Amino acid sequence: MTHDLHKRWLLVTGIGIASFGPVFSLGSVLATAEAARWSLDVLSWPVDGNMNYEAGTTRFLSALTGGFLFGWGIMVLLLRQWVFDAAPDAVRKAVLGGLVAWCVLDSSGSLASGNASNVLFNLLVLATLAGPLWFRAR
């Protein structure tokens, strides 16, 4: 792994995380909630149409989730831009730590809520977003 590969991969990671933000933020308004509803339906495999965005509490939680994801993704991009060259290993470890923490907590909650299939999706997302960041650059 090289410094340049890690820096490029942080773009994948930041954009990947942030891209979920607008999808779930749009779920805060019933008229624009379909993408968020469908995403949750896929993540709770099989797709069966059981995800419901009618409740205001669901839309509120979707707004919060979208904001957190967008902010987290932007933070990764800003760490890449402003900090990575000065402290590449620290940024790599911080981003990995955040990804692993998300995966563990999200997967635990998915299991507890009866959505075990999301654990597989989480592991695939973790592997994709972490990519070469698992390994220290030479």
Biotite code that builds the C-alpha atoms (Angstrom):
import biotite.structure as struc

atoms = struc.array([
    struc.Atom([0.000, 0.000, 0.000], chain_id="A", res_id=1, res_name="MET", atom_name="CA", element="C"),
    struc.Atom([1.220, 3.469, -0.802], chain_id="A", res_id=2, res_name="THR", atom_name="CA", element="C"),
    struc.Atom([0.519, 6.921, 0.575], chain_id="A", res_id=3, res_name="HIS", atom_name="CA", element="C"),
    struc.Atom([-1.080, 7.941, -2.736], chain_id="A", res_id=4, res_name="ASP", atom_name="CA", element="C"),
    struc.Atom([-3.343, 4.869, -2.818], chain_id="A", res_id=5, res_name="LEU", atom_name="CA", element="C"),
    struc.Atom([-4.536, 5.580, 0.704], chain_id="A", res_id=6, res_name="HIS", atom_name="CA", element="C"),
    struc.Atom([-5.187, 9.218, -0.127], chain_id="A", res_id=7, res_name="LYS", atom_name="CA", element="C"),
    struc.Atom([-7.175, 8.245, -3.225], chain_id="A", res_id=8, res_name="ARG", atom_name="CA", element="C"),
    struc.Atom([-9.083, 5.579, -1.265], chain_id="A", res_id=9, res_name="TRP", atom_name="CA", element="C"),
    struc.Atom([-10.127, 8.154, 1.325], chain_id="A", res_id=10, res_name="LEU", atom_name="CA", element="C"),
    struc.Atom([-12.119, 9.762, -1.501], chain_id="A", res_id=11, res_name="LEU", atom_name="CA", element="C"),
    struc.Atom([-13.976, 6.467, -1.987], chain_id="A", res_id=12, res_name="VAL", atom_name="CA", element="C"),
    struc.Atom([-14.543, 6.211, 1.758], chain_id="A", res_id=13, res_name="THR", atom_name="CA", element="C"),
    struc.Atom([-15.707, 9.784, 2.287], chain_id="A", res_id=14, res_name="GLY", atom_name="CA", element="C"),
    struc.Atom([-17.958, 9.891, -0.760], chain_id="A", res_id=15, res_name="ILE", atom_name="CA", element="C"),
    struc.Atom([-19.284, 6.416, 0.030], chain_id="A", res_id=16, res_name="GLY", atom_name="CA", element="C"),
    struc.Atom([-20.292, 7.419, 3.550], chain_id="A", res_id=17, res_name="ILE", atom_name="CA", element="C"),
    struc.Atom([-21.609, 10.865, 2.601], chain_id="A", res_id=18, res_name="ALA", atom_name="CA", element="C"),
    struc.Atom([-23.670, 9.525, -0.310], chain_id="A", res_id=19, res_name="SER", atom_name="CA", element="C"),
    struc.Atom([-26.063, 7.827, 2.101], chain_id="A", res_id=20, res_name="PHE", atom_name="CA", element="C"),
    struc.Atom([-26.755, 11.167, 3.806], chain_id="A", res_id=21, res_name="GLY", atom_name="CA", element="C"),
    struc.Atom([-28.992, 12.811, 1.200], chain_id="A", res_id=22, res_name="PRO", atom_name="CA", element="C"),
    struc.Atom([-30.880, 9.548, 0.632], chain_id="A", res_id=23, res_name="VAL", atom_name="CA", element="C"),
    struc.Atom([-31.886, 9.325, 4.283], chain_id="A", res_id=24, res_name="PHE", atom_name="CA", element="C"),
    struc.Atom([-32.354, 13.085, 4.716], chain_id="A", res_id=25, res_name="SER", atom_name="CA", element="C"),
    struc.Atom([-34.871, 13.004, 1.881], chain_id="A", res_id=26, res_name="LEU", atom_name="CA", element="C"),
    struc.Atom([-36.689, 10.392, 3.936], chain_id="A", res_id=27, res_name="GLY", atom_name="CA", element="C"),
    struc.Atom([-37.713, 13.161, 6.335], chain_id="A", res_id=28, res_name="SER", atom_name="CA", element="C"),
    struc.Atom([-40.405, 14.286, 3.883], chain_id="A", res_id=29, res_name="VAL", atom_name="CA", element="C"),
    struc.Atom([-43.026, 11.743, 2.886], chain_id="A", res_id=30, res_name="LEU", atom_name="CA", element="C"),
    struc.Atom([-43.094, 12.948, -0.732], chain_id="A", res_id=31, res_name="ALA", atom_name="CA", element="C"),
    struc.Atom([-39.340, 12.239, -1.118], chain_id="A", res_id=32, res_name="THR", atom_name="CA", element="C"),
    struc.Atom([-38.995, 9.244, 1.215], chain_id="A", res_id=33, res_name="ALA", atom_name="CA", element="C"),
    struc.Atom([-39.117, 6.449, -1.372], chain_id="A", res_id=34, res_name="GLU", atom_name="CA", element="C"),
    struc.Atom([-35.345, 6.116, -1.841], chain_id="A", res_id=35, res_name="ALA", atom_name="CA", element="C"),
    struc.Atom([-34.822, 5.854, 1.923], chain_id="A", res_id=36, res_name="ALA", atom_name="CA", element="C"),
    struc.Atom([-37.735, 3.422, 2.301], chain_id="A", res_id=37, res_name="ARG", atom_name="CA", element="C"),
    struc.Atom([-36.436, 1.257, -0.540], chain_id="A", res_id=38, res_name="TRP", atom_name="CA", element="C"),
    struc.Atom([-32.880, 1.336, 0.874], chain_id="A", res_id=39, res_name="SER", atom_name="CA", element="C"),
    struc.Atom([-34.123, 0.074, 4.229], chain_id="A", res_id=40, res_name="LEU", atom_name="CA", element="C"),
    struc.Atom([-36.208, -2.564, 2.477], chain_id="A", res_id=41, res_name="ASP", atom_name="CA", element="C"),
    struc.Atom([-33.108, -3.853, 0.654], chain_id="A", res_id=42, res_name="VAL", atom_name="CA", element="C"),
    struc.Atom([-30.992, -3.753, 3.824], chain_id="A", res_id=43, res_name="LEU", atom_name="CA", element="C"),
    struc.Atom([-33.626, -5.782, 5.682], chain_id="A", res_id=44, res_name="SER", atom_name="CA", element="C"),
    struc.Atom([-33.636, -8.438, 2.942], chain_id="A", res_id=45, res_name="TRP", atom_name="CA", element="C"),
    struc.Atom([-35.731, -9.848, 1.428], chain_id="A", res_id=46, res_name="PRO", atom_name="CA", element="C"),
    struc.Atom([-37.344, -6.889, -0.321], chain_id="A", res_id=47, res_name="VAL", atom_name="CA", element="C"),
    struc.Atom([-40.957, -7.165, 0.769], chain_id="A", res_id=48, res_name="ASP", atom_name="CA", element="C"),
    struc.Atom([-42.271, -3.611, 1.014], chain_id="A", res_id=49, res_name="GLY", atom_name="CA", element="C"),
    struc.Atom([-42.569, -3.781, 4.812], chain_id="A", res_id=50, res_name="ASN", atom_name="CA", element="C"),
    struc.Atom([-40.505, -0.647, 5.494], chain_id="A", res_id=51, res_name="MET", atom_name="CA", element="C"),
    struc.Atom([-42.908, 2.164, 6.304], chain_id="A", res_id=52, res_name="ASN", atom_name="CA", element="C"),
    struc.Atom([-42.138, 5.882, 6.306], chain_id="A", res_id=53, res_name="TYR", atom_name="CA", element="C"),
    struc.Atom([-45.643, 6.959, 7.294], chain_id="A", res_id=54, res_name="GLU", atom_name="CA", element="C"),
    struc.Atom([-44.716, 7.585, 10.945], chain_id="A", res_id=55, res_name="ALA", atom_name="CA", element="C"),
    struc.Atom([-43.239, 10.974, 11.757], chain_id="A", res_id=56, res_name="GLY", atom_name="CA", element="C"),
    struc.Atom([-40.798, 9.299, 14.144], chain_id="A", res_id=57, res_name="THR", atom_name="CA", element="C"),
    struc.Atom([-39.373, 7.231, 11.284], chain_id="A", res_id=58, res_name="THR", atom_name="CA", element="C"),
    struc.Atom([-38.939, 10.334, 9.146], chain_id="A", res_id=59, res_name="ARG", atom_name="CA", element="C"),
    struc.Atom([-37.282, 12.169, 12.043], chain_id="A", res_id=60, res_name="PHE", atom_name="CA", element="C"),
    struc.Atom([-34.861, 9.293, 12.621], chain_id="A", res_id=61, res_name="LEU", atom_name="CA", element="C"),
    struc.Atom([-34.151, 9.242, 8.891], chain_id="A", res_id=62, res_name="SER", atom_name="CA", element="C"),
    struc.Atom([-33.320, 12.967, 8.972], chain_id="A", res_id=63, res_name="ALA", atom_name="CA", element="C"),
    struc.Atom([-30.921, 12.438, 11.891], chain_id="A", res_id=64, res_name="LEU", atom_name="CA", element="C"),
    struc.Atom([-29.292, 9.455, 10.192], chain_id="A", res_id=65, res_name="THR", atom_name="CA", element="C"),
    struc.Atom([-28.855, 11.374, 6.957], chain_id="A", res_id=66, res_name="GLY", atom_name="CA", element="C"),
    struc.Atom([-27.254, 14.291, 8.743], chain_id="A", res_id=67, res_name="GLY", atom_name="CA", element="C"),
    struc.Atom([-24.842, 12.092, 10.689], chain_id="A", res_id=68, res_name="PHE", atom_name="CA", element="C"),
    struc.Atom([-23.808, 10.122, 7.606], chain_id="A", res_id=69, res_name="LEU", atom_name="CA", element="C"),
    struc.Atom([-23.315, 13.204, 5.467], chain_id="A", res_id=70, res_name="PHE", atom_name="CA", element="C"),
    struc.Atom([-21.296, 14.937, 8.187], chain_id="A", res_id=71, res_name="GLY", atom_name="CA", element="C"),
    struc.Atom([-19.164, 11.844, 8.821], chain_id="A", res_id=72, res_name="TRP", atom_name="CA", element="C"),
    struc.Atom([-18.409, 11.479, 5.110], chain_id="A", res_id=73, res_name="GLY", atom_name="CA", element="C"),
    struc.Atom([-17.472, 15.143, 4.776], chain_id="A", res_id=74, res_name="ILE", atom_name="CA", element="C"),
    struc.Atom([-15.229, 14.819, 7.845], chain_id="A", res_id=75, res_name="MET", atom_name="CA", element="C"),
    struc.Atom([-13.350, 11.955, 6.157], chain_id="A", res_id=76, res_name="VAL", atom_name="CA", element="C"),
    struc.Atom([-12.911, 14.086, 3.039], chain_id="A", res_id=77, res_name="LEU", atom_name="CA", element="C"),
    struc.Atom([-11.629, 17.033, 5.088], chain_id="A", res_id=78, res_name="LEU", atom_name="CA", element="C"),
    struc.Atom([-9.213, 14.808, 7.019], chain_id="A", res_id=79, res_name="LEU", atom_name="CA", element="C"),
    struc.Atom([-7.953, 13.616, 3.651], chain_id="A", res_id=80, res_name="ARG", atom_name="CA", element="C"),
    struc.Atom([-7.546, 17.169, 2.393], chain_id="A", res_id=81, res_name="GLN", atom_name="CA", element="C"),
    struc.Atom([-6.117, 18.930, 5.446], chain_id="A", res_id=82, res_name="TRP", atom_name="CA", element="C"),
    struc.Atom([-4.539, 16.321, 7.737], chain_id="A", res_id=83, res_name="VAL", atom_name="CA", element="C"),
    struc.Atom([-3.585, 13.165, 5.832], chain_id="A", res_id=84, res_name="PHE", atom_name="CA", element="C"),
    struc.Atom([-0.289, 14.392, 4.362], chain_id="A", res_id=85, res_name="ASP", atom_name="CA", element="C"),
    struc.Atom([0.939, 15.462, 7.809], chain_id="A", res_id=86, res_name="ALA", atom_name="CA", element="C"),
    struc.Atom([-0.316, 12.386, 9.709], chain_id="A", res_id=87, res_name="ALA", atom_name="CA", element="C"),
    struc.Atom([-1.260, 9.615, 7.276], chain_id="A", res_id=88, res_name="PRO", atom_name="CA", element="C"),
    struc.Atom([-1.212, 6.745, 9.742], chain_id="A", res_id=89, res_name="ASP", atom_name="CA", element="C"),
    struc.Atom([-3.223, 8.643, 12.348], chain_id="A", res_id=90, res_name="ALA", atom_name="CA", element="C"),
    struc.Atom([-5.886, 9.526, 9.764], chain_id="A", res_id=91, res_name="VAL", atom_name="CA", element="C"),
    struc.Atom([-5.938, 5.948, 8.480], chain_id="A", res_id=92, res_name="ARG", atom_name="CA", element="C"),
    struc.Atom([-6.423, 4.586, 12.012], chain_id="A", res_id=93, res_name="LYS", atom_name="CA", element="C"),
    struc.Atom([-9.078, 7.171, 12.872], chain_id="A", res_id=94, res_name="ALA", atom_name="CA", element="C"),
    struc.Atom([-11.101, 6.410, 9.743], chain_id="A", res_id=95, res_name="VAL", atom_name="CA", element="C"),
    struc.Atom([-10.769, 2.657, 10.268], chain_id="A", res_id=96, res_name="LEU", atom_name="CA", element="C"),
    struc.Atom([-11.768, 3.038, 13.915], chain_id="A", res_id=97, res_name="GLY", atom_name="CA", element="C"),
    struc.Atom([-14.905, 4.912, 12.902], chain_id="A", res_id=98, res_name="GLY", atom_name="CA", element="C"),
    struc.Atom([-15.798, 2.353, 10.252], chain_id="A", res_id=99, res_name="LEU", atom_name="CA", element="C"),
    struc.Atom([-15.325, -0.594, 12.615], chain_id="A", res_id=100, res_name="VAL", atom_name="CA", element="C"),
    struc.Atom([-17.286, 1.131, 15.403], chain_id="A", res_id=101, res_name="ALA", atom_name="CA", element="C"),
    struc.Atom([-20.137, 1.837, 12.972], chain_id="A", res_id=102, res_name="TRP", atom_name="CA", element="C"),
    struc.Atom([-20.123, -1.751, 11.699], chain_id="A", res_id=103, res_name="CYS", atom_name="CA", element="C"),
    struc.Atom([-20.164, -3.309, 15.180], chain_id="A", res_id=104, res_name="VAL", atom_name="CA", element="C"),
    struc.Atom([-22.914, -1.066, 16.580], chain_id="A", res_id=105, res_name="LEU", atom_name="CA", element="C"),
    struc.Atom([-25.048, -1.061, 13.432], chain_id="A", res_id=106, res_name="ASP", atom_name="CA", element="C"),
    struc.Atom([-24.739, -4.842, 13.085], chain_id="A", res_id=107, res_name="SER", atom_name="CA", element="C"),
    struc.Atom([-25.598, -5.382, 16.751], chain_id="A", res_id=108, res_name="SER", atom_name="CA", element="C"),
    struc.Atom([-28.672, -3.220, 16.383], chain_id="A", res_id=109, res_name="GLY", atom_name="CA", element="C"),
    struc.Atom([-29.622, -4.983, 13.179], chain_id="A", res_id=110, res_name="SER", atom_name="CA", element="C"),
    struc.Atom([-29.443, -8.359, 14.909], chain_id="A", res_id=111, res_name="LEU", atom_name="CA", element="C"),
    struc.Atom([-31.406, -7.084, 17.910], chain_id="A", res_id=112, res_name="ALA", atom_name="CA", element="C"),
    struc.Atom([-34.133, -5.664, 15.652], chain_id="A", res_id=113, res_name="SER", atom_name="CA", element="C"),
    struc.Atom([-34.520, -8.862, 13.625], chain_id="A", res_id=114, res_name="GLY", atom_name="CA", element="C"),
    struc.Atom([-32.661, -7.655, 10.544], chain_id="A", res_id=115, res_name="ASN", atom_name="CA", element="C"),
    struc.Atom([-29.750, -10.083, 10.492], chain_id="A", res_id=116, res_name="ALA", atom_name="CA", element="C"),
    struc.Atom([-29.346, -9.761, 6.718], chain_id="A", res_id=117, res_name="SER", atom_name="CA", element="C"),
    struc.Atom([-28.056, -6.210, 7.243], chain_id="A", res_id=118, res_name="ASN", atom_name="CA", element="C"),
    struc.Atom([-24.972, -7.615, 8.981], chain_id="A", res_id=119, res_name="VAL", atom_name="CA", element="C"),
    struc.Atom([-23.836, -9.053, 5.636], chain_id="A", res_id=120, res_name="LEU", atom_name="CA", element="C"),
    struc.Atom([-24.452, -5.722, 3.914], chain_id="A", res_id=121, res_name="PHE", atom_name="CA", element="C"),
    struc.Atom([-22.512, -3.971, 6.689], chain_id="A", res_id=122, res_name="ASN", atom_name="CA", element="C"),
    struc.Atom([-19.537, -6.291, 6.245], chain_id="A", res_id=123, res_name="LEU", atom_name="CA", element="C"),
    struc.Atom([-19.550, -5.681, 2.483], chain_id="A", res_id=124, res_name="LEU", atom_name="CA", element="C"),
    struc.Atom([-19.719, -1.906, 3.010], chain_id="A", res_id=125, res_name="VAL", atom_name="CA", element="C"),
    struc.Atom([-16.956, -2.096, 5.626], chain_id="A", res_id=126, res_name="LEU", atom_name="CA", element="C"),
    struc.Atom([-14.708, -4.072, 3.268], chain_id="A", res_id=127, res_name="ALA", atom_name="CA", element="C"),
    struc.Atom([-15.384, -1.653, 0.420], chain_id="A", res_id=128, res_name="THR", atom_name="CA", element="C"),
    struc.Atom([-14.966, 1.584, 2.362], chain_id="A", res_id=129, res_name="LEU", atom_name="CA", element="C"),
    struc.Atom([-11.891, 0.394, 4.278], chain_id="A", res_id=130, res_name="ALA", atom_name="CA", element="C"),
    struc.Atom([-10.248, -1.234, 1.255], chain_id="A", res_id=131, res_name="GLY", atom_name="CA", element="C"),
    struc.Atom([-6.477, -0.782, 1.469], chain_id="A", res_id=132, res_name="PRO", atom_name="CA", element="C"),
    struc.Atom([-6.734, 1.286, 4.659], chain_id="A", res_id=133, res_name="LEU", atom_name="CA", element="C"),
    struc.Atom([-6.421, -1.951, 6.663], chain_id="A", res_id=134, res_name="TRP", atom_name="CA", element="C"),
    struc.Atom([-2.727, -1.910, 5.865], chain_id="A", res_id=135, res_name="PHE", atom_name="CA", element="C"),
    struc.Atom([-0.128, 0.706, 6.759], chain_id="A", res_id=136, res_name="ARG", atom_name="CA", element="C"),
    struc.Atom([1.374, 2.551, 3.780], chain_id="A", res_id=137, res_name="ALA", atom_name="CA", element="C"),
    struc.Atom([5.056, 2.052, 3.051], chain_id="A", res_id=138, res_name="ARG", atom_name="CA", element="C"),
])
